[in-house]
Amino acid sequence: MITRGIETVSKGMQAMIDFEDVTAHNLANVTTNGFKRSNITFQDIMQSNMYSKTLNGNEKNIGTTSIGPRADRTYIDFSQGGLAESSNKMDVAFQGSGFFKVRFRDIQDNAPYNEGNFYYQRTGNFALDDRNYLINQEGDYIMDVQNRRIRITRDPDTDELDEMNRMELMKDLIIGENGQIQLNNPNFNAILQKIQVCDFKDKTKISSIGEAKYLPIFGQDPGLYTKADGTYSLQQGMVEMSNANTVIEMLNSINVSRGYETMSNILRTQSETLGRVINLGDIS
């Protein structure tokens, strides 16, 4: 029973370490735009019922026992982050559920469609490359509703970027709540491409690949679909902040530290008790 106590406490300490790893990751990203915090769940190891005999010979359930907890799974909390105004009309923030569809920049336009060429993100800090394609901070391409790269020019079908095919973005560019891109100028108006907004029916089957980017877990189908207008809202000139809260994560970290310290003291006591038992058994 003494060694079982040591094993139980050690499992609890490992669970605390796993919890602290998740908390530290959340704390490190409280200022990362579009970041979604992680949570962790635990389960008892080899949990079983305990019984005792009553006076009439029947068994009575007196509770359960296990050899300690362990991390069950880590999942992402996709709840809405706060919105903050920016000074950049290329910034787009989500209000509600959804993701931007993004293609890796080294994939050729004429490549056969392959879902592995894309990933999904909520962060909308966009920019234009030297050919006026809409890109994210890593230079990857934002997709339109037809899975094409988005090009913001007066004539997207023209390769030339002369004065007639440029615009003053800060004055002309409008990105609607449904992702529709327009140019609005007293001398020129045009409706351009529409940003594709996707979502997943089962978000427990997607995982983070870092920097607030997400992919379906290999071998699992999260139910990817394109969102309909009116089920989300894109806010131009805004950024979505992290949904990790500094105060909450710090409290979690403090509680983990206290729990780990308590278990360390229990483990020390158990070890000392075991040592005394061994010494009592040694009569040579």
C-alpha positions in Angstrom: 0.0 0.0 0.0 2.9 2.4 0.7 4.4 1.9 -2.7 1.0 2.4 -4.2 0.7 5.7 -2.5 4.1 6.8 -4.0 2.9 5.7 -7.4 -0.3 7.7 -7.1 1.4 10.8 -6.0 4.0 10.6 -8.8 1.2 10.3 -11.3 -0.5 13.4 -9.8 2.8 15.3 -10.1 3.2 14.4 -13.7 -0.4 15.6 -14.4 0.5 18.9 -12.8 3.5 19.2 -15.0 1.3 18.6 -18.1 -1.1 21.3 -16.8 1.7 23.8 -16.3 3.0 23.2 -19.8 -0.4 24.1 -21.3 -0.8 27.1 -19.0 2.7 28.4 -19.9 1.8 28.1 -23.6 -1.3 30.2 -23.1 0.6 32.8 -21.1 3.2 33.1 -23.8 0.5 34.0 -26.3 -1.8 36.4 -24.5 -0.6 39.1 -26.9 -0.7 37.0 -30.1 -3.5 38.2 -32.3 -6.0 35.4 -33.1 -4.5 33.0 -30.6 -6.9 30.4 -29.1 -6.0 29.1 -25.6 -5.7 25.4 -24.9 -7.3 23.4 -22.1 -6.4 20.0 -20.7 -8.5 17.2 -19.3 -7.5 14.4 -17.0 -8.7 10.9 -16.2 -8.1 8.4 -13.4 -5.8 5.5 -14.1 -7.3 2.1 -13.5 -10.2 3.4 -11.6 -12.2 0.7 -9.9 -15.0 0.3 -7.3 -14.3 -0.7 -3.7 -16.7 -2.9 -1.7 -17.0 -4.0 1.9 -18.9 -6.8 3.5 -22.0 -5.9 5.6 -23.1 -7.9 8.7 -25.6 -9.8 6.7 -22.9 -10.9 4.2 -23.8 -8.5 1.4 -21.4 -6.3 -0.5 -21.6 -2.5 -0.1 -20.0 0.0 -2.5 -17.9 2.3 -0.4 -16.4 4.4 -3.3 -13.8 4.2 -6.0 -10.0 4.1 -6.1 -7.3 4.6 -8.7 -3.6 4.9 -9.0 -3.7 8.5 -9.8 -4.7 10.9 -12.7 -3.1 11.4 -16.1 -3.6 13.8 -18.9 -6.4 12.6 -21.1 -6.4 15.1 -24.0 -5.6 18.7 -24.8 -8.2 20.7 -26.7 -8.4 24.2 -28.2 -10.9 26.8 -26.8 -12.2 28.6 -29.9 -14.3 31.1 -28.0 -14.3 34.7 -29.4 -11.4 37.0 -28.6 -11.9 40.7 -28.0 -11.7 43.0 -31.0 -9.3 46.0 -31.1 -9.2 48.8 -33.7 -6.1 49.1 -35.8 -4.9 51.8 -38.2 -4.6 49.4 -41.1 -7.4 48.8 -43.6 -5.8 45.5 -44.5 -6.6 44.1 -41.0 -9.7 42.0 -40.9 -11.1 40.5 -37.6 -13.7 37.7 -37.2 -16.8 38.3 -35.2 -18.2 34.8 -34.7 -17.0 31.4 -35.7 -14.9 30.8 -38.8 -11.5 30.6 -40.4 -9.7 32.1 -43.4 -8.5 29.6 -46.0 -4.8 30.0 -46.8 -2.6 28.4 -49.4 1.1 27.8 -48.9 3.1 30.2 -51.1 5.2 27.5 -52.8 2.2 25.8 -54.3 1.7 26.5 -58.0 -1.5 27.9 -59.4 -1.9 25.0 -61.8 -1.3 22.3 -59.2 -4.3 19.8 -58.8 -6.5 20.6 -55.9 -5.2 19.0 -52.7 -6.5 19.8 -49.3 -2.9 19.4 -48.0 -2.0 22.6 -49.8 -4.0 24.7 -47.4 -4.4 25.6 -43.8 -6.8 27.7 -41.8 -6.3 30.7 -39.6 -8.3 33.3 -37.7 -5.6 36.0 -37.7 -6.5 38.7 -40.3 -3.3 40.8 -40.4 -3.1 40.9 -44.2 -0.8 42.7 -46.7 -0.2 42.8 -50.4 2.9 41.3 -52.1 4.7 42.9 -54.9 2.1 41.8 -57.4 -0.8 42.9 -55.2 -1.9 39.4 -54.1 -3.5 39.3 -50.7 -1.1 37.5 -48.3 -0.7 36.9 -44.6 2.3 37.7 -42.4 4.2 34.6 -43.7 3.6 35.4 -47.3 1.0 32.7 -47.9 -2.0 33.4 -50.1 -5.5 34.1 -48.9 -8.1 32.2 -50.9 -11.4 33.5 -52.4 -14.6 31.5 -52.6 -13.4 29.7 -55.8 -10.1 28.7 -54.2 -8.1 31.3 -56.2 -5.5 33.7 -54.9 -7.0 37.1 -54.2 -5.5 40.0 -56.3 -6.5 43.5 -55.5 -6.1 45.7 -58.5 -8.4 47.6 -60.8 -8.1 44.8 -63.3 -7.0 41.5 -61.7 -6.7 39.8 -65.1 -4.0 42.2 -66.2 -0.4 41.4 -65.2 0.8 45.0 -65.5 0.8 47.1 -62.4 1.0 50.5 -64.0 -0.7 53.6 -62.6 -4.0 52.6 -64.2 -4.0 49.3 -62.4 -3.2 50.5 -58.9 -5.3 52.2 -56.3 -4.8 54.1 -53.0 -5.7 51.3 -50.6 -6.2 53.4 -47.6 -8.9 55.4 -49.5 -10.3 52.9 -52.0 -10.4 49.5 -50.4 -13.6 48.2 -48.7 -13.9 44.7 -47.2 -17.5 43.9 -46.4 -18.8 41.9 -43.4 -19.3 38.9 -45.7 -15.7 39.2 -47.1 -16.7 40.9 -50.4 -13.8 43.1 -51.6 -14.6 46.4 -53.4 -12.8 49.4 -54.7 -14.8 52.6 -54.0 -13.4 55.8 -55.6 -15.2 58.8 -57.1 -13.6 58.0 -60.4 -13.6 54.2 -60.2 -15.8 51.5 -58.6 -15.4 47.8 -58.8 -16.5 44.6 -57.1 -13.5 42.2 -56.8 -13.1 38.8 -55.3 -14.7 37.5 -52.1 -12.7 36.1 -49.2 -13.5 32.5 -48.5 -14.7 31.8 -44.9 -14.6 28.2 -43.7 -15.5 26.4 -40.5 -15.5 22.8 -39.1 -18.4 20.9 -37.7 -16.2 19.1 -35.1 -13.3 21.4 -34.0 -12.0 18.7 -31.7 -10.6 17.1 -34.8 -8.4 20.0 -35.8 -5.0 20.9 -34.3 -2.7 23.9 -34.1 0.5 23.9 -36.2 1.7 27.1 -34.5 1.2 30.8 -35.0 -2.6 30.5 -34.7 -2.8 28.2 -37.8 -4.9 25.0 -37.9 -5.1 21.8 -39.8 -7.4 18.7 -39.6 -5.8 16.0 -37.5 -4.3 13.4 -39.8 -6.8 10.6 -40.6 -9.8 12.4 -39.1 -12.6 14.3 -40.8 -13.6 17.5 -38.9 -16.4 18.3 -41.4 -15.0 21.2 -43.3 -17.6 23.5 -44.9 -17.8 27.0 -46.4 -19.9 29.4 -44.3 -22.9 31.1 -45.7 -23.4 34.9 -45.6 -24.9 36.1 -42.4 -23.4 33.4 -40.2 -20.3 35.4 -39.5 -19.1 39.0 -39.7 -15.7 40.4 -40.8 -14.6 43.7 -39.4 -12.2 45.7 -41.5 -9.6 47.8 -39.7 -9.9 45.6 -36.6 -7.8 42.7 -35.1 -9.0 39.9 -32.9 -7.0 39.6 -29.8 -6.0 36.4 -28.0 -8.7 34.7 -25.9 -6.1 33.8 -23.3 -6.6 35.9 -20.1 -3.4 36.8 -18.2 -5.1 36.8 -14.8 -6.8 33.4 -15.3 -3.6 31.8 -16.6 -1.5 33.2 -13.8 -4.0 31.9 -11.2 -3.9 28.5 -12.9 -0.1 28.6 -12.7 -0.2 29.5 -9.0 -2.6 26.7 -8.3 -0.5 24.2 -10.1 2.6 25.3 -8.2 0.8 24.9 -4.9 -0.6 21.5 -5.9 2.8 20.3 -7.0 4.4 21.5 -3.7 1.7 19.7 -1.7 2.3 16.5 -3.6 6.0 16.8 -3.2 5.5 16.9 0.6 3.3 13.9 0.5 5.8 12.0 -1.7 8.6 12.9 0.8 6.5 11.6 3.7 5.6 8.4 1.8 9.3 7.9 1.0 10.3 8.4 4.6 7.6 5.9 5.8 8.8 3.3 3.3 12.4 3.8 4.5 11.4 3.2 8.1 9.5 0.0 7.1 12.5 -1.3 5.3 14.7 -0.5 8.2 12.4 -2.3 10.6 12.4 -5.3 8.4 16.2 -5.4 8.3 17.1 -7.2 11.6 20.5 -8.6 10.4 
